[in-house]
Amino acid sequence: MVFLPLPRSRNVLTRCVKLALLSAGLAAFSLGTALAQTAPSPEGHAVITIYHHVSDSTPRSTSLTADELRIQMEYLRDNNFEVWPLDRLIQALQNKEPLPERTAALTFDDAYTSIYDTGWPLLQEFGFPMTLFVTTQPINDHQRGYMNWDQIREMSEGGVIIANHMVNHPHMVDALPGETNADRLARLRAELLEAQEDIKRETGQDHKIMAYPYGEFDDDITAMIEELGFVALAQNSGAVGYYSDFTALPRYPLAASFADIESARTKLNSLAFQVLEHSPRSPVTDSKNPPVTLQLAGDFNVSQLGCYANGKPLTLQWLDREAVRFTIQADEEFQMRRYGYICTAPKRGTNRYYWFNKLWIRSVPGNAD
């Protein structure tokens, strides 16, 4: 039950930012369209982080060490971040309430013992709230490496938000052999509600907030989430804002090669584009390099906007430059199950970057990796 991060090397983020800065420098020589700016709109931004293991003896792909987590928490403390409980942040975003200049929420998935033993005590030391997304079956089965309900209740009583990560940590976009789409959705609905009842019974908490296992979802799933009145969190990188999709809020994975503070600080200071168009919205695709059409808004110069796939610049095929509407498609064909396109632009007059990640998922029925 692990999250496999999008396949980018440790330095891809740095390369993307450097490329964007180079574009910004070149753009400074040109006025007119280089100074084009979308219509201003109210802005509120925050970041949500995601962690799994806090250990140096668990799979590195989903782990960071206690020292790495401490350095990140020190950065938040020393740079005047307000760390909010997740439910408070979601409510503020939905209501378009004023937010502090730098706001973050911290989340941990899967209820591993290292979160209880190491992660939670460290956050308590800093006075930071956190959310724990619980997959209930390993807890009920007393599976090795996972917390038990007594430990989860202790965290709940200590102020930790306990929220839904399904029963069996399924690949939600994959149908089981012989399963119709209607059957798949019925199975997922039942599993989501069963996990919710387990959490309510064991902890008394009943937040309608869930995290997609592996960060995977499709249009049918988000429609179900909306119908049931849940807010859902994904695992593709990006900031959140007033205009985010509350059925698939992005989170920044800050483990493995992204655990170092150089990588983390850029993400922690990022901003959310207002995404006016996003087609196709669903990340599920059969293609190895699908196109996507986007329309982005924010306080940025159009000529400083850059998009990347695996650290390589993408050509923006303009549909309406003034409206910042364009199509992008990678030349490279991706073989892995999950990958993504990233678009960034510096906010005018700052060293902070708007950030959007278009997640792609190649569903393989009967082969869930």
Long-range contacts (C-beta under 8 A, 24 or more apart in sequence): 1-110, 1-135, 1-138, 1-169, 1-213, 2-52, 2-59, 2-61, 2-62, 3-50, 3-52, 3-61, 3-62, 3-109, 3-214, 3-215, 3-235, 3-253, 4-61, 4-214, 4-337, 4-338, 5-61, 5-253, 5-255, 5-256, 5-257, 5-258, 6-236, 6-237, 6-338, 6-339, 6-340, 6-357, 6-359, 7-310, 7-334, 7-336, 7-339, 8-257, 8-310, 8-311, 9-257, 9-311, 10-257, 10-258, 10-260, 10-263, 11-311, 12-308, 12-310, 12-311, 13-258, 13-263, 13-266, 13-267, 14-262, 14-263, 14-266, 15-311, 16-306, 16-308, 16-311, 16-342, 16-344, 17-266, 17-344, 17-353, 19-306, 19-308, 19-313, 20-304, 20-306, 20-344, 20-345, 20-346, 20-353, 21-346, 23-303, 23-304, 23-305, 23-306, 24-301, 24-303, 24-304, 24-346, 27-301, 27-303, 27-304, 30-303, 33-302, 33-303, 33-321, 33-322, 34-301, 34-302, 34-303, 34-304, 35-301, 35-303, 36-301, 36-302, 36-303, 36-321, 36-322, 36-324, 37-299, 37-300, 37-301, 37-302, 37-348, 38-274, 38-296, 38-297, 38-298, 38-300, 38-323, 38-324, 39-297, 40-299, 41-243, 41-274, 41-297, 42-96, 42-242, 43-241, 43-242, 43-271, 43-298, 43-299, 44-92, 44-93, 44-96, 44-97, 44-98, 44-99, 44-241, 44-242, 45-99, 45-103, 45-239, 45-240, 45-241, 45-270, 45-271, 45-272, 46-84, 46-89, 46-93, 46-99, 46-103, 46-104, 46-105, 46-239, 46-240, 46-241, 47-103, 47-104, 47-105, 47-239, 47-240, 47-252, 47-267, 47-268, 47-270, 48-86, 48-89, 48-104, 48-105, 48-106, 48-107, 48-233, 48-240, 48-249, 48-250, 48-251, 48-252, 49-104, 49-105, 49-106, 49-107, 49-251, 49-252, 49-253, 49-254, 49-268, 50-107, 50-108, 50-109, 50-211, 50-233, 50-235, 50-251, 50-252, 50-253, 50-254, 51-106, 51-107, 51-108, 51-109, 51-115, 51-119, 51-253, 51-254, 51-255, 52-108, 52-109, 52-110, 52-112, 52-255, 53-112, 53-114, 53-115, 53-255, 54-114, 54-115, 54-118, 54-119, 54-122, 55-114, 55-118, 58-112, 58-114, 60-255, 60-256, 61-255, 61-256, 62-255, 62-256, 63-255, 63-256, 64-254, 64-255, 64-256, 64-259, 65-259, 66-118, 66-122, 68-255, 68-259, 68-260, 69-118, 69-119, 69-122, 69-259, 70-122, 71-261, 72-254, 72-259, 72-261, 72-264, 72-268, 73-122, 73-123, 73-126, 73-128, 75-261, 75-264, 75-265, 75-268, 76-104, 76-126, 76-128, 76-268, 77-126, 81-268, 83-126, 83-128, 83-129, 84-129, 85-129, 85-131, 85-161, 86-129, 86-131, 86-161, 86-163, 86-209, 87-161, 87-207, 87-209, 89-240, 90-209, 90-231, 90-246, 90-249, 93-240, 93-241, 93-242, 93-244, 93-246, 94-246, 96-242, 102-268, 102-269, 104-268, 105-129, 105-131, 106-130, 106-131, 107-131, 107-132, 107-133, 107-211, 107-233, 107-251, 108-132, 108-133, 109-133, 109-135, 109-165, 109-211, 110-134, 110-135, 110-138, 110-146, 110-165, 110-169, 111-135, 111-138, 111-139, 111-146, 111-147, 111-152, 111-165, 112-145, 112-146, 112-147, 113-145, 113-146, 113-147, 113-151, 115-147, 116-147, 116-151, 116-155, 120-155, 120-158, 120-160, 124-158, 129-159, 129-160, 129-161, 130-160, 130-161, 131-160, 131-161, 131-162, 131-163, 131-209, 132-160, 132-161, 132-162, 132-163, 133-163, 133-164, 133-165, 133-210, 133-211, 133-233, 134-162, 134-163, 134-164, 134-165, 134-195, 134-199, 135-165, 135-166, 135-167, 135-168, 135-169, 135-195, 135-213, 136-165, 136-166, 136-167, 136-194, 136-195, 136-198, 136-199, 137-167, 137-168, 137-169, 138-169, 139-198, 140-198, 149-202, 152-202, 152-203, 153-202, 153-203, 156-203, 156-204, 156-205, 161-205, 161-207, 161-209, 162-199, 162-203, 162-205, 162-207, 163-199, 163-205, 163-207, 163-209, 163-210, 163-211, 164-192, 164-195, 164-196, 164-199, 164-207, 164-209, 164-210, 164-211, 164-230, 165-195, 165-210, 165-211, 165-213, 166-191, 166-192, 166-195, 166-210, 166-213, 167-191, 167-194, 167-195, 167-198, 169-213, 169-214, 170-213, 171-213, 171-214, 171-216, 171-363, 171-368, 172-212, 172-213, 172-214, 172-216, 172-217, 172-218, 172-221, 173-216, 173-217, 173-218, 173-221, 173-284, 173-361, 173-363, 174-363, 174-364, 174-365, 174-366, 174-368, 175-365, 177-365, 177-366, 181-220, 185-220, 185-221, 185-224, 188-221, 188-224, 189-224, 189-228, 192-228, 192-230, 193-228, 209-233, 211-235, 212-248, 214-338, 215-251, 215-338, 215-359, 216-283, 216-338, 216-361, 217-247, 217-248, 217-283, 218-282, 218-283, 218-284, 218-361, 219-281, 219-282, 222-247, 222-248, 234-359, 236-283, 236-340, 236-357, 236-358, 236-359, 237-267, 237-340, 237-342, 237-355, 237-357, 238-270, 238-272, 238-355, 238-356, 238-357, 239-270, 239-271, 239-272, 239-354, 239-355, 240-272, 241-271, 241-272, 241-273, 241-274, 242-274, 243-272, 243-274, 243-275, 244-272, 245-275, 245-281, 250-357, 266-353, 267-355, 269-351, 269-352, 269-353, 270-352, 270-353, 270-354, 270-355, 271-298, 271-347, 271-352, 271-353, 271-354, 271-355, 272-354, 272-355, 272-356, 273-297, 273-298, 273-343, 273-345, 273-354, 273-355, 273-356, 274-298, 275-356, 276-325, 277-325, 278-358, 283-358, 283-359, 283-360, 283-361, 284-361, 284-362, 284-363, 285-360, 285-361, 285-362, 286-362, 288-333, 288-334, 288-335, 288-362, 289-329, 289-330, 289-331, 289-332, 289-333, 289-334, 290-329, 290-360, 291-327, 291-328, 291-329, 292-327, 292-328, 292-329, 292-341, 292-358, 293-319, 293-325, 293-326, 293-327, 294-325, 294-326, 294-327, 294-328, 294-343, 294-356, 294-358, 295-320, 295-323, 295-324, 295-325, 295-326, 296-324, 296-343, 296-345, 296-354, 296-356, 297-324, 298-345, 298-347, 298-354, 299-347, 299-348, 300-345, 300-346, 300-347, 300-348, 300-354, 301-345, 301-348, 304-345, 304-346, 305-343, 305-344, 305-345, 306-343, 306-344, 306-345, 307-341, 307-342, 307-343, 307-344, 308-341, 308-342, 308-343, 308-344, 309-334, 309-339, 309-340, 309-341, 309-342, 310-334, 310-339, 314-341, 334-360, 334-362, 336-362, 337-361, 337-362, 337-364, 337-369, 338-362
